[in-house]
Amino acid sequence: MSSILTNTGAMVALQTMRGINKNMAQTQSEISTGKSINSAKDNAAVWAISKSMQADVKGFSAIGDSLALGRSTVAVATQAAETVTDLLTQMKGAIVSAQEDNVDRAKIQTDIVALREQITSITTAAQFNGLNLLSNREQTAGTGTVNVLSSLDRASDGSVSSANISVSKQDLGTQESSIATTAVALAALPLAEKATGTSAGAVQALTGVVAAAGVSNTATIVNGGVAAGDGFSIALSAGAGTLAGANTSSTNDIRYVARDGDTSVDVARGLAAAFNRYAEANGLEGLTASVTGAGNNEVTFTNTAGLNNNVSVRLDVFAATDTTIGGGLEALNGIDVSTSDGAASALSEIEGMIQTAIDSASAFGSAQTRIDTQAEFIKNLSDALTTGIGSLVDADMEAASARLQALQVQQQLATQSLSIANQQPQNILALFR
C-alpha cells in the first residue's frame, strides 16, 4: 500500500542517515582530539579511571620538583661535610707537627685557629633555600629531621597518602653549649643507677661512684628520656687529698646538651668525651669515663690510678630552660697546641672529630643516593602511568581513518537512498492521470 501521508522508505533512510552522521561526528571528534574517550558520556567508568590516573601523574610531577629541591639541599650539605673533613685532616697534620718539641707551637696554633674559623664559615654558609642541614641547635621536637616528599601511595579503597624520605641533620657547627647556673629547673632524671648512689630532693647524685683505685661504677642513660635542650652535667669533686679544692668542676666544665634527634647513646658518648677531656686537661689521667653496655647508653666511671679515695662523680640533668645547644664540633674550641700537654690531648681529640665529619658526609651521601633513586623511579612511574592512560582513552588513528572512509561512503549511499525514497509519492500521481 502506498500513502502520500506516511513515507516509510524515507523514514528508514532518514534514520539510517542520522546513525551514520552520529558515527561520523564521533569519528571526527576522535580524529580532531586524538581521544576515543574525551568526556564522561563516552565511557563513564574508563573516563573516571583516566582522570584519577592523570591526577596522580600531576602529583608525581610536583613530587619530582620536591625531590629535586631535596637533592640540591642534601648535595650542598654533602659537599660542605666533605670540605670540613678535609679541613680537619689538615688540622690533624698541624697537630701532629706540634708533637715535636723543636717547633713554633704558637704559629701552629694560629694555623689551627684559622682552620677552625674556616670550618665555622663553611658550616654557616652550607644552606640551600634557607635550610642548613649542618646546623641542629633548635630545641623544638622534629627540627632535627627534614622530610623530603617522595611519593603518593594510593590504597585499594581510593585513599591517597604521602610518603617521605627523612634526612637527619648532621651538626658540624663549632658553637659552644652551655647550661645556666641560675634559674634552671632540674628535670626528672632519665637515669638508672648501677652504683650505690644517694638522692637529695630532685637531685639524684652518683656520689662515691669512683671511690678507690681500681673501682668502676656505671650510670645508665635511659632510652626515651632524652629531649632537645636537656642539659647533662657531671660534677667531679673530692675531699682531702690529691683532688681537693682546685680540681672540683663547675656545671659547664663537663657537660652535654642534647639536640633534637639525640638518643641516650649520643648523650652517653657526649658525656664520656667531655669527662675525659676535662680529666686530661687537669692532669687527672687516672680518672676515665667510657661508654659501655649492650645498648651503648651506659657511662662507666673508673679510677685506675688511686688519685683519691674520696673522689665523687655526680650526674645532674637540667631542663631545656636556659640551656644552649652546641655544635657537633664544639670540642674544636678547646684545641690548644701551644703546650706539649695540649698538643698530646689535641691529637686524640681530632681523631674523634674527623670521624664525626666522615660519618656526617657518609649519612648525607646515603640520603642523596636514595633521593636520586627515588627521583628516577618517579620519572619512570610517571611515564608508565601516562602510557597506561593513553591505552585507555587515546584513539586508534589508523582505525579511525578507515572508519571515516567507510562512513563517508555510507553517508553518500544514505543520501541517495533518501533521495529515492522522497520520490516515491511522485509515482502516485501516475495513478490519477
C-alpha positions in Angstrom: 0.0 0.0 0.0 1.2 3.4 -1.0 0.5 6.5 1.1 1.1 10.2 0.5 0.9 10.8 4.3 3.5 8.3 5.5 6.6 7.7 3.6 8.1 4.6 5.3 11.0 4.3 3.0 12.1 7.9 3.6 11.7 7.4 7.4 14.0 4.4 7.3 16.5 6.2 5.1 16.5 9.2 7.4 17.0 7.0 10.5 20.0 5.4 8.8 21.5 8.7 7.8 21.1 10.0 11.4 23.0 7.0 12.7 25.7 7.4 10.1 26.0 11.1 10.8 26.3 10.4 14.6 29.1 7.9 13.9 30.8 10.3 11.6 30.7 13.1 14.3 32.2 10.7 16.9 34.9 9.6 14.5 35.7 13.1 13.5 35.9 14.0 17.2 38.4 11.2 17.8 40.5 12.4 14.8 40.5 16.0 16.0 41.1 15.3 19.7 43.1 12.1 19.4 41.0 10.6 22.1 38.4 7.8 21.9 37.1 8.8 25.3 37.0 12.6 25.7 34.3 13.0 28.2 32.3 11.1 30.8 29.5 10.5 28.3 31.8 8.5 26.1 32.5 5.9 28.8 32.0 7.0 32.4 34.0 4.2 34.1 37.1 4.5 31.9 36.9 8.3 31.9 36.8 8.3 35.8 39.8 5.9 35.9 41.8 8.0 33.5 41.1 11.2 35.4 42.3 9.7 38.7 45.5 8.5 36.9 46.0 11.9 35.4 45.7 13.5 38.8 48.4 11.1 40.1 50.7 12.0 37.2 50.3 15.7 38.0 51.1 14.9 41.7 54.2 12.9 40.7 55.3 15.9 38.7 55.2 18.0 41.8 57.0 15.2 43.7 59.7 15.4 41.1 60.2 19.0 41.9 60.3 18.3 45.6 62.9 15.6 45.1 65.0 18.0 43.0 64.9 20.5 45.8 65.8 17.9 48.4 68.6 16.5 46.3 70.1 20.0 45.9 69.8 20.7 49.6 71.5 17.4 50.5 74.2 17.9 47.9 75.2 21.2 49.4 75.4 19.6 52.9 77.4 16.7 51.5 79.9 19.0 49.8 80.2 21.0 53.0 80.7 17.9 55.2 83.4 16.6 52.8 85.2 20.0 52.9 85.0 20.1 56.7 86.6 16.6 56.7 89.4 17.8 54.5 90.0 20.8 56.8 90.0 18.6 59.9 92.5 16.4 58.2 94.7 19.4 57.5 94.3 20.4 61.2 95.4 16.9 62.2 98.6 17.4 60.2 99.3 20.6 62.1 98.6 18.9 65.4 101.0 16.1 64.5 103.7 18.7 63.8 103.1 20.2 67.2 104.1 16.9 68.9 107.7 17.8 68.1 109.4 19.9 70.8 111.6 21.8 68.4 108.7 23.7 66.6 107.0 27.0 67.0 103.7 25.8 68.6 102.3 29.4 68.7 102.4 29.7 64.9 100.9 26.2 64.6 98.1 27.2 66.9 97.5 30.3 64.7 97.0 28.0 61.7 94.7 25.7 63.7 92.5 28.7 64.8 92.3 29.8 61.1 91.2 26.3 60.1 88.6 26.3 62.8 87.2 29.7 61.7 87.1 28.4 58.1 85.1 25.3 59.3 82.7 27.7 61.1 82.3 29.8 57.9 81.6 26.7 55.8 79.0 25.2 58.2 77.2 28.6 58.4 77.1 29.1 54.7 76.1 25.5 53.8 72.4 26.3 53.2 70.1 25.9 50.3 66.9 28.0 50.1 67.4 28.9 53.8 67.8 25.3 55.0 71.1 24.3 56.6 71.5 20.6 57.3 74.8 21.2 59.1 73.1 23.1 62.0 70.8 21.4 64.5 70.6 23.7 67.5 66.8 24.2 67.9 65.0 22.8 70.9 61.7 22.2 69.1 61.0 18.5 68.6 61.2 17.4 64.9 63.6 20.1 63.9 66.5 17.6 63.7 64.9 15.8 60.7 64.0 17.1 57.3 61.3 15.2 55.3 61.5 15.2 51.5 58.2 14.4 49.8 59.0 11.3 47.8 55.8 9.5 46.7 52.0 9.3 46.7 50.5 6.0 47.8 47.0 5.1 46.5 45.3 2.4 48.5 42.7 -0.1 47.1 39.9 2.0 48.6 41.0 5.0 46.7 42.5 6.9 49.6 45.8 8.6 49.0 48.7 9.2 51.4 52.1 10.8 51.0 55.5 9.2 51.8 58.7 11.0 52.7 62.4 10.4 52.8 63.7 11.5 56.1 67.1 13.2 56.2 68.7 13.7 59.6 70.6 16.9 60.2 74.3 16.3 61.0 75.5 19.2 63.2 79.1 20.2 62.3 79.0 23.6 64.0 81.6 24.8 66.4 79.3 26.8 68.7 79.7 26.1 72.4 76.9 24.6 74.5 76.1 25.9 78.0 74.0 25.2 81.0 72.8 28.2 83.0 73.8 28.1 86.7 70.7 30.1 87.8 67.0 29.8 87.2 67.4 26.3 85.9 64.7 23.7 86.7 66.0 20.2 87.4 64.3 17.7 85.2 63.3 14.2 86.2 66.5 12.3 85.6 66.4 9.7 82.7 68.9 7.7 84.7 69.2 4.2 86.2 71.9 3.9 88.8 74.1 0.8 88.8 76.2 2.0 91.6 75.5 2.9 95.2 74.0 6.4 95.0 72.2 9.0 97.0 69.2 11.1 96.3 68.7 14.6 97.8 65.3 16.1 96.8 65.1 16.4 93.0 68.8 15.9 92.5 69.9 12.4 92.0 73.6 12.0 92.7 76.0 9.2 91.9 78.2 10.1 94.8 81.2 8.0 95.5 81.0 6.4 92.1 84.8 6.5 91.7 85.6 5.7 95.3 89.0 4.0 95.2 91.7 2.7 92.9 90.5 0.0 90.5 86.8 0.7 91.2 84.4 1.2 88.3 80.8 2.2 88.6 78.2 2.9 86.0 75.2 5.2 85.3 72.8 4.3 82.5 71.1 6.9 80.4 67.6 5.5 79.9 66.3 5.3 76.4 63.4 7.5 75.5 64.2 10.0 78.3 66.2 12.5 76.2 64.7 15.6 74.7 66.2 18.5 72.8 67.7 21.0 75.2 68.1 18.7 78.1 71.4 19.6 79.8 73.6 16.9 81.4 76.4 18.0 83.7 78.9 15.9 85.6 80.3 17.3 88.9 83.7 15.9 89.8 84.8 16.6 93.4 86.8 15.2 96.2 87.6 15.6 99.9 91.0 15.8 101.3 93.8 14.6 99.2 95.1 14.9 95.6 91.9 16.3 94.1 90.8 18.6 96.9 89.5 22.0 96.0 91.2 23.2 92.8 90.0 20.3 90.6 86.3 20.5 91.6 84.4 21.0 88.4 81.6 23.5 87.7 78.4 23.0 85.9 79.8 23.9 82.5 83.1 22.1 82.8 81.8 18.7 82.0 78.5 18.9 80.1 76.5 17.8 77.1 73.3 19.5 75.9 71.1 17.2 73.8 69.9 18.3 70.3 66.8 17.1 68.6 67.2 13.6 67.4 69.7 12.6 70.0 69.3 9.4 71.9 70.6 8.0 75.1 73.6 6.7 73.1 74.5 10.2 71.9 74.2 11.6 75.5 76.4 8.8 76.9 79.1 9.4 74.2 79.0 13.2 74.7 79.3 12.9 78.5 82.1 10.4 78.4 84.1 12.6 75.9 83.6 15.7 77.9 84.6 13.9 81.1 87.8 12.6 79.6 88.7 16.0 78.1 88.4 17.6 81.5 90.3 14.9 83.3 93.1 15.0 80.7 93.3 18.8 80.7 93.5 18.9 84.5 96.1 16.2 84.9 93.7 13.6 86.1 94.6 10.8 83.7 93.7 8.2 86.4 90.0 9.1 86.0 88.3 7.9 82.9 84.7 7.6 81.5 83.7 5.0 78.9 80.6 4.1 77.0 79.5 0.6 77.9 76.5 -1.7 77.9 74.8 -3.6 75.2 72.8 -0.5 74.2 75.9 1.8 74.3 73.9 4.0 76.7 75.9 3.4 79.9 78.7 5.7 81.2 81.2 3.9 83.3 83.5 6.0 85.5 86.8 4.4 86.6 89.6 5.3 88.9 92.7 3.5 87.7 95.4 5.5 89.5 94.0 5.7 93.0 94.1 9.5 92.9 91.9 9.8 96.0 89.6 7.5 97.9 87.0 10.3 98.3 86.5 11.1 94.6 82.9 11.6 93.7 81.0 11.9 90.4 77.6 13.4 90.4 75.5 13.4 87.2 72.8 16.2 87.1 70.2 16.7 84.4 68.7 20.1 83.7 65.6 21.0 81.8 65.8 22.8 78.5 65.2 26.2 80.1 68.2 28.4 79.8 70.4 25.9 78.0 72.2 26.4 74.8 72.8 23.6 72.4 76.3 23.4 71.0 77.6 22.3 67.6 78.9 18.8 66.8 82.4 20.1 66.6 82.2 22.1 69.8 85.4 20.5 71.0 87.4 22.3 68.3 87.3 25.4 70.6 89.3 23.5 73.2 92.2 22.5 71.0 95.4 24.3 72.0 98.8 23.0 70.9 100.8 25.8 72.5 101.9 23.4 75.2 103.2 19.8 74.9 100.3 18.6 77.1 97.8 20.4 74.9 99.3 19.0 71.7 99.1 15.5 73.1 95.5 16.0 74.1 94.6 17.6 70.8 95.9 14.5 68.9 93.3 12.2 70.5 90.5 14.8 70.2 91.0 15.5 66.5 90.6 11.8 65.6 87.1 11.8 67.1 86.1 14.9 65.3 87.4 13.7 61.9 85.2 10.6 62.4 82.2 12.8 63.2 82.7 14.7 60.0 83.2 11.5 58.0 80.0 10.0 59.5 78.1 13.1 58.6 79.3 13.1 55.0 78.5 9.4 54.7 75.0 9.9 56.1 74.3 12.7 53.6 75.8 10.7 50.7 73.4 7.8 51.5 70.4 10.1 51.7 71.4 11.7 48.4 71.7 8.3 46.7 68.2 7.4 48.0 66.7 10.6 46.7 68.4 10.1 43.3 67.0 6.6 43.1 63.5 7.8 44.1 63.6 10.6 41.6 64.5 8.2 38.7 61.7 5.9 39.9 59.1 8.7 40.0 60.1 9.7 36.5 59.7 6.2 35.1 56.5 5.7 37.1 55.0 8.9 35.6 55.9 7.6 32.1 54.3 4.3 32.8 51.1 5.9 34.1 51.0 8.2 31.1 51.3 5.2 28.8 48.5 3.5 30.7 46.2 6.5 30.4 46.9 6.6 26.7 45.9 3.0 26.2 42.6 3.7 27.9 41.5 6.9 26.2 43.6 7.5 23.1 42.1 6.9 19.7 43.4 4.3 17.3 44.1 6.7 14.4 44.5 4.0 11.8 41.1 2.5 12.7 39.5 6.0 12.9 40.8 6.8 9.4 39.5 3.6 7.9 36.2 4.1 9.7 35.8 7.6 8.4 36.3 6.5 4.8 33.6 3.8 5.3 31.2 6.3 6.9 31.7 8.8 4.1 30.6 6.1 1.6 27.7 5.1 3.8 26.7 8.7 4.0 26.7 9.1 0.3 24.6 5.9 -0.1 22.2 7.0 2.6 21.7 10.4 0.8 21.0 8.6 -2.4 18.6 6.2 -0.7 16.7 9.1 0.9 16.5 10.9 -2.4 14.9 7.8 -4.0 12.5 7.4 -1.0 11.4 11.0 -1.3 10.4 10.5 -4.9 8.0 7.6 -4.1 5.0 9.9 -3.6 5.6 11.3 -7.2 4.8 7.8 -8.5 1.3 8.0 -7.0 0.4 10.9 -9.5 0.6 8.4 -12.3 -2.5 6.6 -10.9 -4.5 9.8 -11.4 -3.6 10.6 -15.0 
